[in-house]
Amino acid sequence: MSRELVNEICATYPGAEVSDPWGGGHDAWKVGGKMFASIGAMGLGVAVKCPDVETADMLKEAGVAERAPYFHKSWVHLPFGATTEDEFRHRIRVSYDTIRASLPKKLQASLATVD
Protein backbone atom coordinates (compact mmCIF):
# COMPACT_ATOMS: atom_id res chain seq x y z
CA MET A 1 0.00 0.00 0.00
CA SER A 2 1.15 3.50 -0.67
CA ARG A 3 0.31 7.19 -0.65
CA GLU A 4 -0.38 6.91 -4.38
CA LEU A 5 -2.98 4.17 -3.91
CA VAL A 6 -4.76 6.06 -1.12
CA ASN A 7 -4.79 9.23 -3.22
CA GLU A 8 -6.15 7.23 -6.17
CA ILE A 9 -8.96 5.80 -3.98
CA CYS A 10 -9.87 9.16 -2.43
CA ALA A 11 -9.92 10.93 -5.79
CA THR A 12 -12.82 8.73 -6.96
CA TYR A 13 -15.29 10.15 -4.43
CA PRO A 14 -17.68 12.93 -5.49
CA GLY A 15 -16.59 16.33 -4.19
CA ALA A 16 -13.29 15.01 -2.82
CA GLU A 17 -10.45 17.53 -2.81
CA VAL A 18 -6.87 17.23 -1.60
CA SER A 19 -4.80 19.94 0.05
CA ASP A 20 -1.74 20.36 2.27
CA PRO A 21 -3.15 22.56 5.06
CA TRP A 22 -0.17 22.24 7.40
CA GLY A 23 2.58 22.35 4.78
CA GLY A 24 5.42 19.89 4.61
CA GLY A 25 3.85 17.28 2.33
CA HIS A 26 0.61 16.20 4.00
CA ASP A 27 -2.30 14.97 1.89
CA ALA A 28 -5.59 15.98 3.53
CA TRP A 29 -8.64 14.71 1.65
CA LYS A 30 -11.85 16.64 2.26
CA VAL A 31 -15.46 16.66 1.13
CA GLY A 32 -17.47 19.79 1.72
CA GLY A 33 -14.48 21.30 3.55
CA LYS A 34 -14.36 18.47 6.13
CA MET A 35 -11.49 16.01 6.22
CA PHE A 36 -12.13 12.29 5.70
CA ALA A 37 -8.56 11.02 5.15
CA SER A 38 -5.08 12.29 5.90
CA ILE A 39 -1.61 11.06 5.03
CA GLY A 40 1.18 12.56 7.10
CA ALA A 41 4.35 14.04 5.69
CA MET A 42 6.29 10.89 6.55
CA GLY A 43 3.81 8.78 4.56
CA LEU A 44 3.59 5.91 7.07
CA GLY A 45 -0.14 5.31 6.61
CA VAL A 46 -3.51 7.02 6.40
CA ALA A 47 -5.73 8.40 9.16
CA VAL A 48 -9.46 7.90 8.65
CA LYS A 49 -12.60 8.78 10.60
CA CYS A 50 -14.73 6.02 12.10
CA PRO A 51 -18.47 6.41 12.66
CA ASP A 52 -17.86 6.48 16.43
CA VAL A 53 -15.25 6.00 19.15
CA GLU A 54 -16.43 2.44 19.80
CA THR A 55 -15.67 1.40 16.22
CA ALA A 56 -12.23 3.02 16.43
CA ASP A 57 -11.54 1.19 19.70
CA MET A 58 -12.65 -2.12 18.20
CA LEU A 59 -10.32 -1.68 15.20
CA LYS A 60 -7.40 -0.86 17.49
CA GLU A 61 -8.13 -3.81 19.80
CA ALA A 62 -8.37 -6.15 16.80
CA GLY A 63 -4.97 -4.95 15.57
CA VAL A 64 -6.40 -3.57 12.32
CA ALA A 65 -5.57 0.04 13.18
CA GLU A 66 -3.57 2.22 15.55
CA ARG A 67 -4.36 5.42 17.42
CA ALA A 68 -4.15 8.35 15.01
CA PRO A 69 -1.83 10.94 16.58
CA TYR A 70 -3.19 14.50 16.73
CA PHE A 71 -6.74 13.37 15.85
CA HIS A 72 -9.90 12.82 17.88
CA LYS A 73 -10.44 9.33 19.35
CA SER A 74 -12.88 8.49 16.56
CA TRP A 75 -10.00 8.55 14.06
CA VAL A 76 -7.62 5.64 13.45
CA HIS A 77 -4.32 5.24 11.61
CA LEU A 78 -4.00 2.45 9.05
CA PRO A 79 -0.29 1.75 8.56
CA PHE A 80 1.10 1.07 5.09
CA GLY A 81 2.49 -2.45 4.85
CA ALA A 82 0.24 -3.81 7.61
CA THR A 83 -3.17 -3.15 6.03
CA THR A 84 -4.67 -4.89 3.00
CA GLU A 85 -5.89 -2.96 -0.02
CA ASP A 86 -9.45 -4.13 0.64
CA GLU A 87 -9.28 -2.81 4.21
CA PHE A 88 -7.93 0.54 2.98
CA ARG A 89 -10.74 0.81 0.45
CA HIS A 90 -13.39 -0.12 3.01
CA ARG A 91 -12.15 2.18 5.78
CA ILE A 92 -11.68 5.15 3.43
CA ARG A 93 -15.21 4.60 2.09
CA VAL A 94 -16.67 4.42 5.62
CA SER A 95 -14.79 7.61 6.54
CA TYR A 96 -16.02 9.41 3.42
CA ASP A 97 -19.61 8.28 4.03
CA THR A 98 -19.43 9.35 7.69
CA ILE A 99 -18.19 12.84 6.83
CA ARG A 100 -20.52 13.23 3.87
CA ALA A 101 -23.53 12.34 6.07
CA SER A 102 -22.56 15.15 8.47
CA LEU A 103 -22.68 17.80 5.74
CA PRO A 104 -25.69 20.08 5.29
CA LYS A 105 -28.46 18.34 3.30
CA LYS A 106 -28.25 20.88 0.48
CA LEU A 107 -24.52 20.21 0.03
CA GLN A 108 -25.06 16.43 0.21
CA ALA A 109 -27.70 16.70 -2.51
CA SER A 110 -25.31 18.60 -4.77
CA LEU A 111 -22.80 15.75 -4.73
CA ALA A 112 -23.09 12.84 -7.16
CA THR A 113 -24.00 9.48 -5.67
CA VAL A 114 -21.24 7.02 -4.86
CA ASP A 115 -21.27 3.63 -6.60
C-alpha positions as CSV (number, residue, x, y, z in Angstrom):
1,M,0.0,0.0,0.0
2,S,1.1,3.5,-0.7
3,R,0.3,7.2,-0.7
4,E,-0.4,6.9,-4.4
5,L,-3.0,4.2,-3.9
6,V,-4.8,6.1,-1.1
7,N,-4.8,9.2,-3.2
8,E,-6.2,7.2,-6.2
9,I,-9.0,5.8,-4.0
10,C,-9.9,9.2,-2.4
11,A,-9.9,10.9,-5.8
12,T,-12.8,8.7,-7.0
13,Y,-15.3,10.1,-4.4
14,P,-17.7,12.9,-5.5
15,G,-16.6,16.3,-4.2
16,A,-13.3,15.0,-2.8
17,E,-10.4,17.5,-2.8
18,V,-6.9,17.2,-1.6
19,S,-4.8,19.9,0.1
20,D,-1.7,20.4,2.3
21,P,-3.2,22.6,5.1
22,W,-0.2,22.2,7.4
23,G,2.6,22.3,4.8
24,G,5.4,19.9,4.6
25,G,3.9,17.3,2.3
26,H,0.6,16.2,4.0
27,D,-2.3,15.0,1.9
28,A,-5.6,16.0,3.5
29,W,-8.6,14.7,1.7
30,K,-11.9,16.6,2.3
31,V,-15.5,16.7,1.1
32,G,-17.5,19.8,1.7
33,G,-14.5,21.3,3.5
34,K,-14.4,18.5,6.1
35,M,-11.5,16.0,6.2
36,F,-12.1,12.3,5.7
37,A,-8.6,11.0,5.2
38,S,-5.1,12.3,5.9
39,I,-1.6,11.1,5.0
40,G,1.2,12.6,7.1
41,A,4.3,14.0,5.7
42,M,6.3,10.9,6.5
43,G,3.8,8.8,4.6
44,L,3.6,5.9,7.1
45,G,-0.1,5.3,6.6
46,V,-3.5,7.0,6.4
47,A,-5.7,8.4,9.2
48,V,-9.5,7.9,8.7
49,K,-12.6,8.8,10.6
50,C,-14.7,6.0,12.1
51,P,-18.5,6.4,12.7
52,D,-17.9,6.5,16.4
53,V,-15.2,6.0,19.2
54,E,-16.4,2.4,19.8
55,T,-15.7,1.4,16.2
56,A,-12.2,3.0,16.4
57,D,-11.5,1.2,19.7
58,M,-12.7,-2.1,18.2
59,L,-10.3,-1.7,15.2
60,K,-7.4,-0.9,17.5
61,E,-8.1,-3.8,19.8
62,A,-8.4,-6.1,16.8
63,G,-5.0,-4.9,15.6
64,V,-6.4,-3.6,12.3
65,A,-5.6,0.0,13.2
66,E,-3.6,2.2,15.5
67,R,-4.4,5.4,17.4
68,A,-4.2,8.4,15.0
69,P,-1.8,10.9,16.6
70,Y,-3.2,14.5,16.7
71,F,-6.7,13.4,15.9
72,H,-9.9,12.8,17.9
73,K,-10.4,9.3,19.4
74,S,-12.9,8.5,16.6
75,W,-10.0,8.6,14.1
76,V,-7.6,5.6,13.4
77,H,-4.3,5.2,11.6
78,L,-4.0,2.4,9.1
79,P,-0.3,1.8,8.6
80,F,1.1,1.1,5.1
81,G,2.5,-2.4,4.9
82,A,0.2,-3.8,7.6
83,T,-3.2,-3.1,6.0
84,T,-4.7,-4.9,3.0
85,E,-5.9,-3.0,0.0
86,D,-9.5,-4.1,0.6
87,E,-9.3,-2.8,4.2
88,F,-7.9,0.5,3.0
89,R,-10.7,0.8,0.4
90,H,-13.4,-0.1,3.0
91,R,-12.1,2.2,5.8
92,I,-11.7,5.1,3.4
93,R,-15.2,4.6,2.1
94,V,-16.7,4.4,5.6
95,S,-14.8,7.6,6.5
96,Y,-16.0,9.4,3.4
97,D,-19.6,8.3,4.0
98,T,-19.4,9.3,7.7
99,I,-18.2,12.8,6.8
100,R,-20.5,13.2,3.9
101,A,-23.5,12.3,6.1
102,S,-22.6,15.1,8.5
103,L,-22.7,17.8,5.7
104,P,-25.7,20.1,5.3
105,K,-28.5,18.3,3.3
106,K,-28.2,20.9,0.5
107,L,-24.5,20.2,0.0
108,Q,-25.1,16.4,0.2
109,A,-27.7,16.7,-2.5
110,S,-25.3,18.6,-4.8
111,L,-22.8,15.7,-4.7
112,A,-23.1,12.8,-7.2
113,T,-24.0,9.5,-5.7
114,V,-21.2,7.0,-4.9
115,D,-21.3,3.6,-6.6
